[in-house]
């Protein structure tokens, strides 16, 4: 990919468009969820059903979360992603992204230290 000069095209043109797309999805998702919750509560005639509906919602949420985590763990153990990469490609990827990983780890630990100092976590 480097010999064709595609790396610069991807970094300069495609990556920013992907970032903008993901940020637009985030911008749309939260107001959509909030509006649907408010509309659902406003259309509810009998507020005594609210506790039953909330209980059902929590049970469904916990069930789908447990199912998704279980499915992800089973598939990851069966497929074993990354085991098919040869050693040369693995070392190239590790050397390419090692700096990014170190900086992200430093930023994450810095944030957690401040949270621990401020909130006593």
N, C-alpha and C positions, 0 to 999 in steps of 0.2 A: 504494500500500500504506500510505503514511503517513496518507492522508486517512481511511482506515477504522480506523485504530488497530491494525492488525495487526502493526506493527513491534514494539510492546511485548509483544504476545502471543507472537510468535516468539522474541524475546530472553529473555523471562521464563519461558516454559513449554516451548516445543518444543526450543530449543537445549540446555538442561540435560539433557533426556531423551535427546537424540541423543548427547551427550557420555558419559552414563552407559552407553548401549548400546555405544558403541565401546570404552569401558574394560572392560566385561564381556566383549566379544569378545577383547580382548587378554588378559584374565585366563584365559580358557578355552583359548586357542590354545597357549600355551607348555607348560602341563602335558600337554595332549593330545599334542603332538608328542614331548615327552620320554618320556611313557609308551609311545607306540607304538614309539619307537626302542629303549627298554629291553626291551619285550616281544619285539620282533623279534630282538634279540640273544640273549635268553634262550632262545628257541625254536630257535635255530640249532644244529644237532647237530654239524656239522663246521666247526670254526673255520678250516680252510684255505680255505673258501669266502668267508671274511670279506673278504679282500683283493680278490677278484674282484668281490664284491658292492659294496664301497666304491668300486672303480674305475668300475663301471657307474653307481653313484649319482652320482659326480662328473661323468661324461660326460653323463648325462641332465640333470643340473642345469645344466651349462654350455650344452647345446643348447637347453633350454627358455628359459634366460635370454637367449641370443642371439636366439632366435626372438621373444620378447616385446619386446625392445628394438627389433628390426628392424620388427616389425609396428607398434609405437607410433610410430616415426619415419615410416614410410610413411603411416600414417593421418593423422598430424599434418600432414604436407606436402600430402596430398590435400585434407583437410577444411579446414585452416587455421583452427583455432578462434580466435574473437575477431575475425575479419575481417568478420563480418556485423553487428557492433555499430555503431550509428551514433555519430557523434562526440559528441553530447550525452550519451548513456548512458555512453560511455567516459570522458568528463571527470568525470561524476558518480561513477562507480566509483573513478576515480583519487583524487578528492578525499576520498571516504568512507573508503577503506582506506589512505591514505598514512601516517597515523600508526601503524597496526598494522604496516605493513611496516617503517617506520623502527625501531620498538622491537624487532621480531624480528631485524632485521639487527644492531642494537647488542648484543642478548643473544647472538647466535651468534658474533659477532666477539669478544666478551668471553670466552666459553667457550673459543674456540680460542686466544686469547692465553694463558690460564691453562694450557691443555694444552701449549702450546709451551714455556712457562716450566718446567713441572713435568717434562715427559717429553722435552723437546728436539726436538719436532716442528717 
